[in-house]
Amino acid sequence: MGLELRPYQANTLDALRKGFASGLRRQILYAPTGAGKTEMAIALLEATKKKGNKGAMIVDRIILCDQTSLRLDKYDIDHGVLQSGHWRDRPYENIQVCSAQTLERRGEFPGLNLMIVDEAHQTREATVEFIKNNPDIRVIGLTATPFTKGLGRVYENVISTVTTKELVEAKVLVPLRVFISKEMDMSGAKKVAGEWSQKEATDRGMKITGDIVATWVKKTNEIFGKPVKTIVFCSGVAHGAHLSQEFAKAGYNFVSISYRDDDEFKKDVIEDFSRPDTELHGLIATDILTKGFDVPDVMIGVSARPFSKSLSSHIQQMGRIMRGHPTKEYAVWLDHSGNYMRFREEWDDVFENGVHVLDDGKEKAKTEPSEREKSECKCPKCEAYFPPRLDSCLNCGHVRERKNKVTEVEGELVELGANMATRDIKQDWWSMLQWYVNHQGWSKGRAANVYKEKFGVWPRQLHDMPKPPNQDIAKFVDAGIKRYIRQIRRQR
């Protein structure tokens, strides 16, 4: 079959070409997990070949060489694989797939014109050195999480033409239904380079294994009526093995894989899990499933590995269950790690806006949310994530009890006027105005004008999340209509 790009993919490649034409040599191609970065890379490699030039795809694990090669075969594109003893050793081909380890051993790549680095946020020293020592080679780094410290010293530019929100709206990806479940207690845990140590995370993860299994059993039956495909991100090898045993005791077939298993075993397990008729209920791993794992009919993701600062890992994990599939309307995220609350502001920003700056400081240890913040963001009825700006739970419909819209400032109670309204209040009004857009035929311009009439400013950085209007906004809208009618009558 021939390779056909989606419009946003073609736009991304056009932006990259413009960057190269302007004199840039090293660029990051940012796109959310599931956006088809591999397809975009293949299109670039094929275009390079058609010009009589040489291009190479560099992957950071040997097992990914075969996966990338199979993807090229899917589109009937001739290529070779540079890997010791590989059956597809064809050095004469203009397109090559190469593991980073092989590139490091060789130290050179004669005649290379275009180098595409997969998972570019994983900055291997030898790969970085190769890039710096070969300034004439055009380099494109692929990543959904370009937050690694120092990435801006390797790459000159980041191309970001599509956001996660846009892909969800286009049904390329599916939205997440997030549940804030029993969380690991990481208070006082030892950190190494700003991240909780593997041993500490494993030890504390083991303490809530029973809760993880019980929550999964409850939610998979409550939401889907049966067990559905699941991936679990555990805290370590021992934690993964313990989870597998406890799932088995409950009557479910989960397989734990780790760096200790040989590549052939891991490949076979993932291939089995990928089949529509697999007898596996789930896979368990630490980070293996965040690279090259493409099983779009996975319905549930379980977060059981806490991160103090790694926004990249958090986003990579969620992205593994957001891929679109004909059987999916949404995916379920069971958060036992505390990561969703820990990174919610950064995730909201990336979800809405994409990434346009390298080295912007997102990968720093995060301040832990307070118990009050955690409580306010968890539905007391169903444990779904409950954003403070909403009045009713998106999962079960539970209505939040709202206090009067006042704020306490140094002992004084100060009522919020229109121009002093909090972001939550403004979001509530904008969400209700979106209901008028969807159900009353309003244009977004009219909604924006009503918003400005209320708050004195245009709506900025708010979410288009419609909700039924309350009595306050209904009265405000009705009063505005009456004023408009009176004005028309006076003009007559």
C-alpha positions in Angstrom: 0.0 0.0 0.0 1.2 3.5 -0.7 1.8 6.1 2.0 -0.8 8.8 2.3 -0.3 11.6 4.7 -3.0 13.4 6.7 -3.3 17.2 6.1 -1.6 18.0 9.4 1.2 15.6 8.6 1.8 17.2 5.3 1.8 20.7 7.0 4.4 19.4 9.4 6.7 18.3 6.7 6.3 21.6 4.8 7.3 23.4 7.9 10.4 21.3 8.3 11.4 21.9 4.7 11.0 25.6 5.2 13.2 25.4 8.2 15.9 23.6 6.2 15.5 26.1 3.4 16.2 29.0 5.8 19.5 27.5 6.8 18.6 25.4 9.8 20.4 22.0 10.0 18.9 20.3 13.1 15.2 20.4 13.9 12.8 18.7 16.3 9.6 17.4 14.9 7.1 17.5 17.8 3.8 15.6 17.5 1.7 13.9 20.2 2.0 10.1 20.6 -0.3 8.6 18.0 0.1 11.4 15.5 2.0 9.3 13.1 5.6 10.5 13.5 6.9 7.3 11.9 4.8 7.8 8.8 6.1 11.4 8.5 9.6 10.1 8.9 9.1 7.5 6.2 7.7 10.1 3.8 10.8 12.2 4.4 13.1 9.2 3.8 11.3 8.3 0.6 11.6 11.9 -0.7 15.3 11.8 0.1 15.7 8.6 -1.8 13.8 10.0 -4.8 16.4 12.8 -5.0 19.2 10.2 -5.1 20.3 11.0 -1.6 20.8 8.8 1.5 18.6 8.9 4.6 18.7 6.9 7.8 16.3 6.3 10.7 18.1 5.9 14.0 16.2 4.0 16.7 17.4 3.6 20.3 16.7 -0.1 20.7 17.7 -3.0 18.5 14.1 -4.5 18.7 12.8 -1.2 17.1 14.9 -1.8 14.0 12.6 -4.7 13.0 9.4 -2.7 13.9 10.6 0.2 11.7 11.6 -2.1 8.9 8.2 -3.8 8.9 6.6 -0.3 8.7 8.7 0.4 5.6 7.6 -2.9 4.1 4.0 -2.0 4.7 4.5 0.9 2.2 6.6 -1.2 -0.2 9.7 0.9 0.3 13.1 -0.7 -0.3 15.6 -0.3 2.5 18.4 -1.9 4.4 19.0 -2.5 8.1 22.4 -1.6 9.6 22.6 -4.1 12.5 25.2 -6.8 13.1 24.1 -10.1 11.5 20.7 -8.8 10.3 19.2 -10.6 7.4 18.4 -7.3 5.7 22.0 -6.1 5.4 21.8 -4.1 2.2 24.4 -1.3 2.4 23.6 -0.3 -1.2 20.1 0.9 -0.4 19.5 4.7 0.0 17.3 4.2 3.0 18.7 2.5 6.1 17.3 1.7 9.5 20.0 1.7 12.2 20.2 1.2 15.9 21.9 3.9 17.9 24.2 1.2 19.3 25.3 0.3 15.8 25.9 4.0 14.9 28.0 4.3 18.1 30.2 1.3 17.2 30.7 2.5 13.7 31.3 6.1 14.5 30.6 7.2 10.9 28.0 7.0 8.2 29.6 7.9 4.8 27.4 9.8 2.3 24.5 10.4 4.7 22.3 13.4 3.8 19.3 13.1 6.2 19.4 11.5 9.7 16.1 11.0 11.6 16.5 10.3 15.3 13.6 8.5 16.9 12.7 9.3 20.5 15.0 12.3 20.3 14.3 13.3 23.9 16.5 10.3 24.9 19.7 12.1 24.3 22.5 9.4 23.9 25.9 11.0 24.2 27.4 9.2 21.3 24.5 10.2 19.0 24.8 13.8 20.1 28.5 13.7 19.4 27.8 12.2 15.9 25.4 15.1 15.2 27.8 17.7 16.3 30.7 16.2 14.4 28.7 16.0 11.1 27.3 19.5 10.7 26.5 19.0 7.0 24.0 16.3 7.7 20.4 17.5 8.1 19.0 16.1 11.3 15.4 15.7 12.4 14.6 14.5 16.0 11.2 12.9 16.5 9.5 13.2 19.9 6.2 13.7 21.7 8.0 15.1 24.7 10.9 17.6 23.8 11.5 18.6 27.4 15.0 17.1 28.1 17.5 19.4 29.5 20.1 20.4 26.9 17.9 19.5 23.9 18.1 23.1 22.8 21.9 22.8 22.5 21.5 20.0 20.1 18.6 21.1 17.9 18.0 24.6 16.6 14.3 24.6 16.1 11.1 22.8 17.0 8.2 22.2 14.6 4.8 21.9 16.3 1.8 22.1 13.9 -0.9 20.0 15.7 -1.9 19.7 19.3 -3.3 16.7 21.3 -6.6 18.6 21.7 -6.9 18.9 17.9 -6.2 15.2 17.4 -8.8 14.3 19.9 -11.3 16.5 18.3 -10.4 15.0 14.9 -10.8 11.5 16.5 -7.3 10.5 15.6 -6.8 10.1 19.4 -9.4 9.4 22.1 -10.0 11.4 25.3 -9.0 10.1 28.7 -11.4 9.3 31.5 -9.1 9.8 34.6 -9.7 8.2 38.0 -7.7 9.3 41.0 -7.2 6.0 42.8 -5.4 4.9 46.0 -2.0 6.7 45.8 1.4 5.5 46.8 2.8 7.5 49.8 6.1 8.9 48.6 6.6 11.3 51.5 10.2 11.2 52.7 11.3 8.9 49.8 14.9 9.2 48.7 15.6 11.0 45.4 18.4 10.5 42.9 19.0 13.5 40.5 15.6 14.9 41.5 13.6 11.7 40.8 12.5 9.1 43.3 14.8 6.2 43.5 13.8 2.9 41.8 14.1 1.0 45.1 11.9 3.5 47.0 9.3 3.5 44.3 9.3 -0.3 44.1 9.0 -0.7 47.9 6.1 1.7 48.2 4.4 0.4 45.1 4.4 -3.1 46.6 2.3 -1.8 49.6 -0.7 -0.9 47.4 -0.6 -3.8 44.9 -3.9 -5.1 46.4 -5.5 -1.8 45.9 -4.3 -1.6 42.3 -5.7 -5.0 41.4 -9.0 -4.3 43.2 -9.5 -0.9 41.5 -8.8 -2.4 38.1 -11.3 -5.3 38.7 -14.0 -2.8 39.8 -13.5 -0.2 37.0 -13.1 -2.6 34.1 -16.4 -4.3 35.0 -18.1 -1.0 36.1 -17.2 0.8 32.9 -16.9 -1.9 30.2 -18.9 -4.8 31.8 -15.9 -7.1 31.4 -12.1 -7.2 31.4 -10.6 -5.2 28.6 -7.0 -4.8 27.3 -4.9 -3.0 29.9 -1.3 -1.9 30.3 0.2 -1.3 33.7 3.2 0.9 34.4 4.8 -0.5 37.5 7.5 0.9 39.8 10.1 -1.8 39.2 10.8 -5.5 38.3 9.8 -6.9 41.7 6.6 -4.7 41.7 5.7 -6.0 38.2 6.2 -9.6 39.3 4.1 -9.0 42.4 1.3 -7.4 40.4 1.2 -10.3 37.9 0.9 -12.8 40.8 -1.9 -10.8 42.4 -3.8 -10.4 39.2 -3.5 -14.2 38.7 -4.9 -14.8 42.1 -7.9 -12.7 41.1 -8.4 -14.8 38.0 -6.8 -12.5 35.4 -3.9 -13.1 33.0 -1.3 -10.3 33.2 2.3 -10.8 32.0 5.1 -8.7 33.4 8.1 -8.0 31.1 11.3 -6.2 31.9 14.9 -5.6 30.8 15.8 -8.9 32.4 13.8 -10.8 29.7 15.4 -11.5 26.3 14.2 -9.5 23.3 12.6 -12.5 21.6 10.4 -13.2 24.6 9.3 -9.6 24.9 8.6 -9.5 21.2 6.5 -12.6 21.3 4.5 -11.4 24.3 3.7 -8.0 22.7 2.7 -9.7 19.4 0.4 -12.0 21.4 -1.1 -9.1 23.2 -1.6 -7.2 19.9 -3.9 -9.9 18.5 -7.7 -9.1 18.8 -8.3 -12.6 20.2 -5.5 -12.6 22.7 -6.1 -14.4 26.0 -3.9 -11.8 27.8 -5.8 -9.3 29.9 -2.8 -7.0 30.3 0.9 -6.3 30.2 3.0 -4.9 33.0 6.3 -3.1 32.6 8.3 -0.1 33.8 9.3 1.8 30.7 9.4 -0.9 27.9 5.9 0.0 26.9 6.7 3.7 26.3 8.9 3.1 23.3 7.7 1.5 20.0 4.5 0.1 21.7 1.7 0.4 19.2 -1.5 -1.5 20.3 -4.3 0.9 19.6 -7.1 -1.3 21.1 -5.7 -0.9 24.7 -8.6 0.5 26.7 -7.1 1.0 30.2 -3.8 2.4 31.5 -2.7 2.0 35.1 -0.2 4.4 36.4 1.7 2.8 39.3 5.1 4.4 38.9 5.4 7.9 40.5 7.6 10.6 38.9 8.8 13.7 40.7 9.9 15.6 37.6 9.6 13.5 34.5 6.7 15.1 32.6 8.1 13.3 29.5 7.5 9.8 31.0 4.0 10.8 32.3 2.9 12.0 28.8 4.5 9.1 27.0 2.6 6.7 29.3 -0.8 8.3 28.8 -0.1 8.5 25.0 0.0 4.7 24.8 -3.7 4.3 25.5 -4.9 7.4 23.6 -4.4 6.0 20.1 -7.6 5.9 18.1 -9.3 2.5 17.3 -12.8 1.7 15.9 -13.8 0.0 19.2 -12.8 3.0 21.4 -14.7 6.2 22.3 -12.3 6.9 25.2 -9.6 5.4 27.3 -9.5 5.0 31.0 -6.5 6.1 33.1 -6.3 4.7 36.7 -3.8 6.9 38.6 -2.2 5.3 41.6 1.0 7.3 41.3 -0.2 10.8 41.8 1.3 11.8 38.5 -1.9 13.2 37.0 -2.3 15.8 39.7 1.4 16.4 40.0 1.7 17.4 36.3 -1.8 18.6 35.5 -0.9 22.2 34.7 1.9 21.2 32.4 -0.2 18.6 30.7 -3.1 21.0 30.2 -0.7 23.4 28.5 0.8 20.7 26.2 -2.7 19.3 25.5 -4.0 22.7 24.5 -1.0 24.4 22.9 1.6 21.9 21.8 5.3 22.6 22.3 7.1 25.6 20.7 10.2 26.1 22.8 13.0 23.7 23.8 14.5 23.7 27.3 11.6 25.6 28.8 12.1 24.2 32.3 9.2 21.8 32.4 11.4 18.9 33.6 11.8 20.1 37.2 10.7 18.4 40.4 7.1 19.4 41.0 5.6 20.7 44.3 3.4 18.1 45.7 -0.4 19.0 45.6 -1.9 19.5 49.1 -4.4 17.1 50.5 -7.1 19.8 50.0 -6.2 20.1 46.3 -6.2 16.3 45.9 -9.6 16.1 47.6 -11.1 18.9 45.5 -10.0 17.2 42.3 -11.5 13.8 43.1 -15.2 13.0 42.8 -16.3 11.7 46.2 -18.8 9.4 44.5 -16.8 7.7 41.7 -13.2 8.8 42.2 -13.0 10.4 38.7 -10.8 13.4 38.2 -13.0 16.4 38.9 -11.5 19.7 37.7 -12.2 22.6 40.2 -13.8 24.7 37.4 -16.7 22.2 36.9 -19.8 21.9 39.0 -20.7 18.4 38.0 -18.6 15.2 37.6 -18.1 14.4 33.9 -18.2 10.7 34.8 -21.1 10.1 37.1 -22.8 13.5 37.2 -22.3 14.1 40.9 -23.0 17.8 41.6 -20.4 19.7 43.6 -21.6 21.8 46.5 -20.5 25.4 45.7 -19.8 28.0 48.3 -20.6 31.6 47.8 -18.2 33.3 45.3 -16.1 35.1 47.9 -12.5 35.0 48.7 -10.8 35.5 52.1 -7.9 38.0 52.2 -6.1 38.6 55.5 -9.2 38.1 57.6 -11.5 40.1 55.3 -14.2 38.6 53.2 -14.2 40.3 49.7 -16.9 39.6 47.2 -15.6 39.0 43.7 -16.8 41.6 41.2 -16.8 40.9 37.4 -13.3 42.1 36.9 -12.0 40.2 39.9 -13.5 36.9 39.0 -11.2 33.8 39.4 -10.2 31.7 36.5 -12.6 29.0 37.7 -15.6 31.4 37.5 -14.6 32.6 34.1 -14.2 29.0 32.9 -17.7 28.2 34.2 -19.2 31.1 32.3 -17.3 30.2 29.1 -18.3 26.6 29.4 -22.0 27.6 29.7 -21.7 30.0 26.8 -20.4 27.0 24.7 -23.7 25.3 25.5 -25.5 28.2 23.7 -23.1 27.7 20.8 -23.9 24.0 20.6 -27.6 24.0 21.4 -28.9 27.5 20.5 -27.1 28.1 17.2 -24.8 30.9 18.6 -21.6 31.7 16.8 -18.4 31.6 18.9 -18.1 35.3 18.2 -21.4 36.0 20.0 -20.3 33.9 22.9 -17.1 35.8 23.2 -19.0 39.1 23.1 -21.3 38.1 25.9 -18.3 36.9 27.9 -16.6 40.3 27.4 -19.8 42.1 28.4 -19.7 40.2 31.7 -16.0 40.3 32.5 -14.7 43.2 30.5 -12.0 41.1 28.7 -12.0 38.6 25.9 -11.9 34.9 26.7 -8.3 33.7 26.7 -6.8 30.2 27.4 -10.1 28.7 28.4 -11.4 25.2 27.5 -14.3 24.7 25.1 -16.1 22.3 27.5 -19.9 22.9 27.2 -22.1 22.6 30.3 -25.8 23.5 30.8 -26.3 27.1 31.9 -27.3 27.9 35.5 -29.8 30.5 36.6 -27.3 33.3 36.8 -26.1 33.1 33.2 -29.6 32.5 31.9 -30.8 35.7 33.5 -27.7 37.6 32.1 -28.3 36.3 28.6 -32.1 37.1 28.9 -31.3 40.6 30.1 -29.0 41.1 27.1 -31.6 40.0 24.6 -34.2 42.3 26.2 -31.7 45.2 26.0 -31.1 44.4 22.3 -34.8 44.3 21.6 -35.4 47.7 23.3 -32.6 49.2 21.3 -34.0 48.0 18.0 -37.5 49.4 18.9 -36.0 52.8 19.8 -34.2 52.8 16.4 -37.6 52.4 14.7 
